[in-house]
Amino acid sequence: MTVVVDDSRWAGLPGVFELLERGVGADEAVEAGVFLPQVRGGHVDAARLQRLWDWLRGFQLQSVLCERLPIWVPVVSVWVPEGASAELTYSRGTGRERNAEITVFAVAGFGGASRRELTREIQVEIHPGLRYETRAYLTVRRYANHFDEQVDRVEVDCSGEVGEFQYVDLPLAQHPFSGGVADLDDLTRAGWALSSIERSANRTDPVTVTHSSTSVRSWKVGLTQEIPGLSAPIKLGVSAQATDAFQTAYTLPGGRDYAFCAPSGELPIAPVCVSVGSPRA
């Protein structure tokens, strides 16, 4: 495993509640850079935003459910089937090249987000699975209005923190398909989207397949930490820009066919690799 030190820090992206606290009006919010992951496509309608502003002004802080709770957020998860292996690499940009940049946020809650560049180079071998994670911090505040409506302000508030990373080896038993052979029809019925199929059932020698990420990726993370007062688990979203420098090289035994896939609607940096049954006649 090769590692080059990462010296970048997290920066904050303000959510609605933060701008309200600053006294920023709805008409100024777009220029101030309001973060609203609930708005698809990033387009904020001025009239709709004003209605949101007016509604949230009636809420007052009621309680703090957790403050700067440390969490680990997956940046890349790589899975290979039994008998296969992979190598994950990331090379940081030089000169005017951009480094990959990730943004971590709650998919609901009108809270702020945190963003950071990935300037740390990595090279790690994988068998059968590995998760590369970064440390983030979660704060959840509950607000209520005089109608007894409640709103949770869920924020990923890492501003100023240095990069903290860890590698987690994943056992074959945790593979989404337990490392076994999957049927292509079963994959799609189970909500997995196929990105490519590698036919090597007629080969005896191993096959090497290199997957390079495209520039924009996004995926979801379900938190396992229990937070008192929350009836439903928090789901985080992660988006990544300029991820082209990530590469995953898969070494796959001959005599099998393989599919590369991801949960439908998500675009992780590395797809899951699974053995699939022989093609039907």
VOPAGU-2260 file (C-alpha; in pm, 1 decimal, decimal comma):
REM VOPAGU-2260
SITE   aa  ch    i         X         Y         Z
SITE  MET   A    0       0,0       0,0       0,0
SITE  THR   A    1     135,1     341,9    -102,0
SITE  VAL   A    2      10,8     664,5      58,6
SITE  VAL   A    3      99,2    1030,6      -6,0
SITE  VAL   A    4      -5,4    1275,2     268,6
SITE  ASP   A    5    -320,5    1482,6     218,6
SITE  ASP   A    6    -301,2    1837,6     357,8
SITE  SER   A    7    -638,9    1974,6     246,9
SITE  ARG   A    8    -910,9    2079,4     493,8
SITE  TRP   A    9   -1287,8    2070,3     494,6
SITE  ALA   A   10   -1490,5    2377,5     397,2
SITE  GLY   A   11   -1852,9    2438,5     493,5
SITE  LEU   A   12   -2151,9    2499,7     265,6
SITE  PRO   A   13   -2430,0    2691,1     446,2
SITE  GLY   A   14   -2778,8    2545,1     474,1
SITE  VAL   A   15   -3105,8    2731,4     508,8
SITE  PHE   A   16   -3102,9    2756,2     889,1
SITE  GLU   A   17   -2750,1    2897,4     893,3
SITE  LEU   A   18   -2844,0    3170,3     646,5
SITE  LEU   A   19   -3156,9    3251,7     846,1
SITE  GLU   A   20   -2940,0    3292,8    1156,1
SITE  ARG   A   21   -2715,9    3532,2     962,9
SITE  GLY   A   22   -3017,9    3736,7     860,8
SITE  VAL   A   23   -2979,4    3650,9     493,1
SITE  GLY   A   24   -3306,0    3690,8     302,1
SITE  ALA   A   25   -3440,5    3447,0      45,5
SITE  ASP   A   26   -3354,2    3688,2    -236,1
SITE  GLU   A   27   -2988,7    3686,3    -126,1
SITE  ALA   A   28   -2966,9    3314,0     -57,0
SITE  VAL   A   29   -2867,3    3203,3    -405,7
SITE  GLU   A   30   -2579,0    3451,6    -416,0
SITE  ALA   A   31   -2477,4    3343,8     -65,0
SITE  GLY   A   32   -2452,5    2983,6    -187,7
SITE  VAL   A   33   -2740,0    2816,6      -4,3
SITE  PHE   A   34   -2711,8    2437,6      -2,8
SITE  LEU   A   35   -3041,3    2265,1     -86,7
SITE  PRO   A   36   -2991,0    1900,0    -187,5
SITE  GLN   A   37   -3370,6    1856,9    -184,8
SITE  VAL   A   38   -3395,5    2075,3    -496,8
SITE  ARG   A   39   -3336,8    1858,5    -801,1
SITE  GLY   A   40   -3094,3    1987,8   -1059,4
SITE  GLY   A   41   -2977,8    2263,7    -825,5
SITE  HIS   A   42   -3231,2    2515,1    -964,0
SITE  VAL   A   43   -3396,3    2719,9    -688,4
SITE  ASP   A   44   -3724,9    2888,5    -774,3
SITE  ALA   A   45   -3731,7    3233,1    -605,5
SITE  ALA   A   46   -4099,6    3217,0    -507,0
SITE  ARG   A   47   -4065,4    2866,0    -364,9
SITE  LEU   A   48   -3755,1    2965,6    -172,2
SITE  GLN   A   49   -3935,5    3265,9     -23,9
SITE  ARG   A   50   -4218,6    3040,0      96,4
SITE  LEU   A   51   -3962,1    2810,0     258,6
SITE  TRP   A   52   -3793,7    3108,1     424,8
SITE  ASP   A   53   -4126,0    3236,2     561,5
SITE  TRP   A   54   -4222,1    2892,7     694,4
SITE  LEU   A   55   -3890,8    2820,9     868,8
SITE  ARG   A   56   -3882,0    3163,6    1037,1
SITE  GLY   A   57   -4154,6    3033,6    1269,0
SITE  PHE   A   58   -3933,3    2758,3    1412,0
SITE  GLN   A   59   -3729,1    2783,7    1731,7
SITE  LEU   A   60   -3452,0    2556,1    1856,2
SITE  GLN   A   61   -3596,9    2290,3    2085,1
SITE  SER   A   62   -3312,4    2043,6    2148,9
SITE  VAL   A   63   -2973,0    1922,1    2027,1
SITE  LEU   A   64   -2989,2    1550,7    1950,6
SITE  CYS   A   65   -2616,3    1517,0    1878,3
SITE  GLU   A   66   -2330,4    1760,8    1827,3
SITE  ARG   A   67   -2025,5    1691,6    1614,0
SITE  LEU   A   68   -2079,2    1318,2    1628,7
SITE  PRO   A   69   -1780,5    1157,9    1450,8
SITE  ILE   A   70   -1883,9     934,8    1161,9
SITE  TRP   A   71   -1701,9     752,4     883,4
SITE  VAL   A   72   -1819,5     821,7     528,2
SITE  PRO   A   73   -1727,6     577,0     248,3
SITE  VAL   A   74   -1542,9     741,5     -40,5
SITE  VAL   A   75   -1484,5     421,7    -237,9
SITE  SER   A   76   -1604,1      65,6    -179,0
SITE  VAL   A   77   -1453,9    -205,9    -398,5
SITE  TRP   A   78   -1592,0    -560,9    -416,4
SITE  VAL   A   79   -1467,3    -856,1    -618,6
SITE  PRO   A   80   -1606,7   -1211,5    -635,2
SITE  GLU   A   81   -1436,9   -1511,5    -477,7
SITE  GLY   A   82   -1099,9   -1587,7    -636,7
SITE  ALA   A   83   -1060,6   -1241,6    -792,0
SITE  SER   A   84    -861,1    -938,7    -675,4
SITE  ALA   A   85    -836,4    -567,6    -750,1
SITE  GLU   A   86    -607,4    -268,5    -707,5
SITE  LEU   A   87    -741,9      79,4    -632,9
SITE  THR   A   88    -530,6     383,7    -724,4
SITE  TYR   A   89    -582,2     756,9    -706,8
SITE  SER   A   90    -327,9    1013,8    -828,5
SITE  ARG   A   91    -370,0    1375,2    -729,0
SITE  GLY   A   92    -357,9    1655,3    -982,9
SITE  THR   A   93     -51,7    1865,8   -1049,5
SITE  GLY   A   94     -19,3    2220,6   -1173,8
SITE  ARG   A   95    -357,8    2338,7   -1301,8
SITE  GLU   A   96    -518,4    1994,8   -1285,4
SITE  ARG   A   97    -807,7    1959,3   -1045,1
SITE  ASN   A   98    -808,3    1711,6    -759,9
SITE  ALA   A   99   -1121,2    1512,0    -690,8
SITE  GLU   A  100   -1358,9    1689,7    -456,4
SITE  ILE   A  101   -1626,1    1530,8    -238,0
SITE  THR   A  102   -1930,6    1688,7     -73,5
SITE  VAL   A  103   -2108,4    1515,8     215,0
SITE  PHE   A  104   -2460,7    1617,1     317,0
SITE  ALA   A  105   -2786,0    1491,4     468,3
SITE  VAL   A  106   -3047,7    1419,4     202,9
SITE  ALA   A  107   -3310,0    1593,8     421,2
SITE  GLY   A  108   -3312,8    1844,8     706,8
SITE  PHE   A  109   -3218,4    2186,8     558,4
SITE  GLY   A  110   -2872,1    2167,2     714,2
SITE  GLY   A  111   -2533,9    2260,5     575,1
SITE  ALA   A  112   -2279,8    2037,3     404,5
SITE  SER   A  113   -1903,1    1999,9     397,5
SITE  ARG   A  114   -1668,8    1978,4     101,4
SITE  ARG   A  115   -1303,1    1890,4      61,3
SITE  GLU   A  116   -1045,5    1812,8    -205,5
SITE  LEU   A  117    -877,2    1474,0    -217,2
SITE  THR   A  118    -508,4    1552,0    -255,2
SITE  ARG   A  119    -394,5    1225,5    -100,2
SITE  GLU   A  120    -254,0     966,3    -341,3
SITE  ILE   A  121    -344,1     604,7    -273,2
SITE  GLN   A  122    -258,0     260,7    -407,4
SITE  VAL   A  123    -402,4     -42,1    -232,0
SITE  GLU   A  124    -463,1    -407,5    -325,0
SITE  ILE   A  125    -802,8    -559,1    -251,6
SITE  HIS   A  126    -928,7    -911,6    -189,9
SITE  PRO   A  127   -1218,9    -964,4    -158,4
SITE  GLY   A  128   -1340,8    -618,1     -52,7
SITE  LEU   A  129   -1224,0    -284,5      84,8
SITE  ARG   A  130   -1386,7      39,8     193,7
SITE  TYR   A  131   -1187,0     365,7     188,9
SITE  GLU   A  132   -1344,4     613,6     431,6
SITE  THR   A  133   -1301,9     969,4     552,8
SITE  ARG   A  134   -1396,5    1112,3     892,6
SITE  ALA   A  135   -1682,1    1361,0     909,5
SITE  TYR   A  136   -1891,4    1514,5    1187,0
SITE  LEU   A  137   -2268,1    1519,5    1224,4
SITE  THR   A  138   -2484,1    1764,1    1420,5
SITE  VAL   A  139   -2861,5    1726,9    1455,6
SITE  ARG   A  140   -3076,1    2002,3    1607,6
SITE  ARG   A  141   -3454,0    1979,8    1646,8
SITE  TYR   A  142   -3675,1    2283,8    1588,5
SITE  ALA   A  143   -4046,1    2331,1    1659,5
SITE  ASN   A  144   -4308,3    2598,5    1586,3
SITE  HIS   A  145   -4624,5    2699,8    1774,2
SITE  PHE   A  146   -4826,9    2447,3    1568,4
SITE  ASP   A  147   -4612,3    2167,5    1724,9
SITE  GLU   A  148   -4455,6    2094,4    1386,3
SITE  GLN   A  149   -4098,0    1967,7    1412,6
SITE  VAL   A  150   -3804,0    2001,0    1177,1
SITE  ASP   A  151   -3462,4    1841,2    1223,2
SITE  ARG   A  152   -3162,8    2044,3    1112,8
SITE  VAL   A  153   -2912,5    1778,0    1005,0
SITE  GLU   A  154   -2567,1    1913,4     926,5
SITE  VAL   A  155   -2235,7    1766,7     822,3
SITE  ASP   A  156   -2016,5    2027,8     991,2
SITE  CYS   A  157   -1649,9    1948,2     927,1
SITE  SER   A  158   -1525,6    2304,1     856,9
SITE  GLY   A  159   -1153,5    2346,3     922,6
SITE  GLU   A  160   -1090,4    1979,7    1001,7
SITE  VAL   A  161    -794,1    1806,3     842,7
SITE  GLY   A  162    -837,6    1492,6     636,4
SITE  GLU   A  163    -865,7    1173,9     838,8
SITE  PHE   A  164    -889,6     841,8     655,0
SITE  GLN   A  165    -906,1     471,1     716,5
SITE  TYR   A  166    -910,2     148,2     516,0
SITE  VAL   A  167   -1156,1    -122,2     618,3
SITE  ASP   A  168   -1111,6    -478,0     488,0
SITE  LEU   A  169   -1448,3    -629,9     397,6
SITE  PRO   A  170   -1495,0   -1007,2     431,4
SITE  LEU   A  171   -1650,2   -1211,2     152,2
SITE  ALA   A  172   -1958,0   -1273,6     369,7
SITE  GLN   A  173   -2043,5    -901,0     342,7
SITE  HIS   A  174   -2022,7    -897,7     -37,4
SITE  PRO   A  175   -2362,6    -782,3    -171,2
SITE  PHE   A  176   -2391,0   -1119,6    -345,8
SITE  SER   A  177   -2184,2   -1317,3     -90,3
SITE  GLY   A  178   -1918,2   -1364,7    -357,6
SITE  GLY   A  179   -2133,7   -1623,5    -532,1
SITE  VAL   A  180   -2275,0   -1646,8    -882,6
SITE  ALA   A  181   -2565,1   -1416,5    -965,2
SITE  ASP   A  182   -2824,2   -1429,6   -1241,9
SITE  LEU   A  183   -2844,9   -1117,2   -1461,4
SITE  ASP   A  184   -3222,9   -1108,9   -1443,2
SITE  ASP   A  185   -3210,8   -1141,2   -1063,8
SITE  LEU   A  186   -2967,2    -849,2   -1046,6
SITE  THR   A  187   -3198,1    -612,5   -1231,8
SITE  ARG   A  188   -3503,6    -732,1   -1038,3
SITE  ALA   A  189   -3316,9    -662,0    -713,0
SITE  GLY   A  190   -3259,8    -298,8    -815,9
SITE  TRP   A  191   -2905,4    -317,9    -949,6
SITE  ALA   A  192   -2809,8    -130,8   -1267,0
SITE  LEU   A  193   -2553,7    -296,6   -1495,4
SITE  SER   A  194   -2270,9     -84,3   -1632,7
SITE  SER   A  195   -2087,1    -358,3   -1826,0
SITE  ILE   A  196   -2052,6    -735,9   -1869,2
SITE  GLU   A  197   -1718,5    -910,2   -1918,6
SITE  ARG   A  198   -1745,0   -1242,6   -2102,7
SITE  SER   A  199   -1448,3   -1467,0   -2013,3
SITE  ALA   A  200   -1616,4   -1804,9   -1958,6
SITE  ASN   A  201   -1426,9   -1944,9   -2259,1
SITE  ARG   A  202   -1085,3   -1836,4   -2131,0
SITE  THR   A  203    -853,8   -2024,9   -1897,1
SITE  ASP   A  204    -613,4   -1738,1   -1818,3
SITE  PRO   A  205    -706,4   -1449,8   -1582,6
SITE  VAL   A  206    -847,5   -1132,4   -1736,0
SITE  THR   A  207    -756,7    -780,5   -1622,5
SITE  VAL   A  208   -1024,0    -513,0   -1649,6
SITE  THR   A  209    -948,0    -150,5   -1556,8
SITE  HIS   A  210   -1236,0      73,2   -1454,8
SITE  SER   A  211   -1177,2     450,7   -1470,2
SITE  SER   A  212   -1428,3     678,1   -1301,4
SITE  THR   A  213   -1595,7     955,1   -1497,0
SITE  SER   A  214   -1591,8    1311,0   -1368,9
SITE  VAL   A  215   -1916,6    1324,8   -1163,9
SITE  ARG   A  216   -2024,9    1055,3    -917,0
SITE  SER   A  217   -2290,3    1035,1    -644,8
SITE  TRP   A  218   -2407,7     775,3    -394,7
SITE  LYS   A  219   -2594,4     738,2     -64,6
SITE  VAL   A  220   -2478,3     628,5     279,2
SITE  GLY   A  221   -2703,1     487,4     552,1
SITE  LEU   A  222   -2571,2     565,4     900,6
SITE  THR   A  223   -2572,7     282,1    1153,4
SITE  GLN   A  224   -2516,9     500,9    1462,6
SITE  GLU   A  225   -2821,0     534,7    1685,2
SITE  ILE   A  226   -2912,6     891,9    1775,1
SITE  PRO   A  227   -3153,4     928,5    2069,9
SITE  GLY   A  228   -3474,9    1102,8    1968,6
SITE  LEU   A  229   -3458,0    1006,5    1600,8
SITE  SER   A  230   -3720,0     756,3    1490,8
SITE  ALA   A  231   -3564,5     694,4    1148,2
SITE  PRO   A  232   -3198,1     647,6    1051,0
SITE  ILE   A  233   -3019,4     936,6     882,6
SITE  LYS   A  234   -2926,6     895,5     519,7
SITE  LEU   A  235   -2633,4    1091,3     382,6
SITE  GLY   A  236   -2559,1    1178,9      24,7
SITE  VAL   A  237   -2209,6    1202,3    -119,3
SITE  SER   A  238   -2127,7    1370,6    -448,3
SITE  ALA   A  239   -1786,1    1378,5    -609,5
SITE  GLN   A  240   -1641,8    1595,5    -884,3
SITE  ALA   A  241   -1335,2    1537,4   -1101,1
SITE  THR   A  242   -1299,7    1173,5   -1002,6
SITE  ASP   A  243   -1123,0    1078,6   -1325,9
SITE  ALA   A  244    -798,3    1005,0   -1139,1
SITE  PHE   A  245    -953,6     704,2    -962,4
SITE  GLN   A  246    -881,2     370,1   -1127,2
SITE  THR   A  247    -970,1      17,6   -1021,5
SITE  ALA   A  248    -791,1    -271,5   -1193,2
SITE  TYR   A  249    -973,3    -604,0   -1152,1
SITE  THR   A  250    -791,2    -936,8   -1198,9
SITE  LEU   A  251   -1059,8   -1192,4   -1278,6
SITE  PRO   A  252   -1007,4   -1571,1   -1309,6
SITE  GLY   A  253   -1093,5   -1721,3   -1646,9
SITE  GLY   A  254   -1378,3   -1963,9   -1691,4
SITE  ARG   A  255   -1645,6   -1719,2   -1568,9
SITE  ASP   A  256   -1847,1   -1420,7   -1685,7
SITE  TYR   A  257   -1860,9   -1105,5   -1476,2
SITE  ALA   A  258   -2095,8    -811,3   -1436,3
SITE  PHE   A  259   -2013,9    -464,6   -1305,4
SITE  CYS   A  260   -2309,0    -298,8   -1136,0
SITE  ALA   A  261   -2431,4     -47,1    -878,6
SITE  PRO   A  262   -2756,9      20,6    -693,3
SITE  SER   A  263   -3005,2     178,3    -933,9
SITE  GLY   A  264   -2988,5     558,3    -925,8
SITE  GLU   A  265   -2639,5     568,9    -775,0
SITE  LEU   A  266   -2302,5     627,5    -941,0
SITE  PRO   A  267   -2026,0     513,3    -704,2
SITE  ILE   A  268   -1661,3     563,4    -792,7
SITE  ALA   A  269   -1608,2     187,2    -828,8
SITE  PRO   A  270   -1879,8     -59,7    -935,7
SITE  VAL   A  271   -1943,6    -391,2    -763,2
SITE  CYS   A  272   -1799,6    -688,2    -954,3
SITE  VAL   A  273   -1997,3   -1012,5    -939,3
SITE  SER   A  274   -1973,4   -1352,9   -1113,5
SITE  VAL   A  275   -2274,6   -1418,0   -1333,7
SITE  GLY   A  276   -2417,6   -1733,2   -1484,0
SITE  SER   A  277   -2355,9   -1837,4   -1842,1
SITE  PRO   A  278   -2550,8   -1641,6   -2105,1
SITE  ARG   A  279   -2879,9   -1794,6   -2207,2
SITE  ALA   A  280   -2923,3   -1933,7   -2554,7
